[in-house]
Amino acid sequence: MIWEVLGSALLGLAVALVAAHHFADRFRDRSLVLATGPAAAVAGGVITHVVLGPGHLLPALAVAVLVATALLSLLVRPRGGASASGRPSVGAV
């Protein structure tokens, strides 16, 4: 279990670092990205461990990466700051 958690956290951090590097202009706060990636990956890995049981390291790590990617995608701002309809996007200040 401890290896799944550590592996998930490292993979989540790697996903967050790649996302923060490649899409730096699309995220509001880099520290939020770097915190969300590992936290989401650990949550995904632990949930997978609970559902599948022990001994399923690769599926747990795969789900951890998918959950981290999905949650990081929720932090991405649209390009241009406004939606196509001309209304401000949700959460715009």
N, C-alpha and C positions, 0 to 999 in steps of 0.2 A: 504493500500500500504506500509506503513512504517513497518508493522509487517512482510510482505513478504520479504522486503529488509533485515531487521535485521535477520529474520529466515534463509534466504538464506546465508547471510554472516556467520552466526554461523555454519550452516551445511557445508559450503565450508571450513571454518577453521577446522572443525572436520575432514573432508575428507583429508585435507592437512596434519594435524597432524598425522593421522593414516598412510598415505602414507609415510610421512617423517620418521616415526618410523620404520615401517616394511620394507621399501626399502631404508634405509639410504645410502647404498653403491651404489645404482643405480641412484641417483640424484647428479648433479654437485654442486648445491648450495641450502642449506636448506632454506635460506631466500627467494629465488625465488619461491620455492614450497609453502611456507607459504603466499606469496603474491598472487600467481596465484590462489590458491584454492578459497578464498573468492571473489576475483574479478570475476572469471569465474562464480561462483555460483550466484552472484548478477546480472551479465549480463544475465544469463539464466533465473533467476526469473523475471527480469524486462521484458524481451522479452515475456515470457509466460504470464505475466500480461497484456501486450499490446495486445497480440493475443486473449486471452480468455476473457479478461475483469475482472472487480473486482468480488470477491466472490469465487474464485477458489484457495484457499490457498494450499491445498494438491497437486494438479497437478503442481502448480508453484514451490513448494519446491522439488517435485520429479524431475522436469526438471532441477532445480538448481543443485541438487546433480549429475545428469547425465552429465551436462555440465562441472562441476568442475572435475569430474572423467575423462572425455574425454580429457580435456585440460591438466590435470596433467599427463595423460598417454603419452602425446607428449614430456614431459620432461625427460622421463625414458631413460637411456642409456642402450644399449645392454650389456649383460654379456661378458666379455673377451675383449672388446674394439674394435674388428674388426668383420666384417661380415663373413659369412660362405665362401664367395668367396675369402677371403684373402685381399680384398681391405679395406681401412679404411672406417669407417662409416661416414655418412654425418656430418659435423661439427667437425670432429676429428682434433686435432691440432698436 
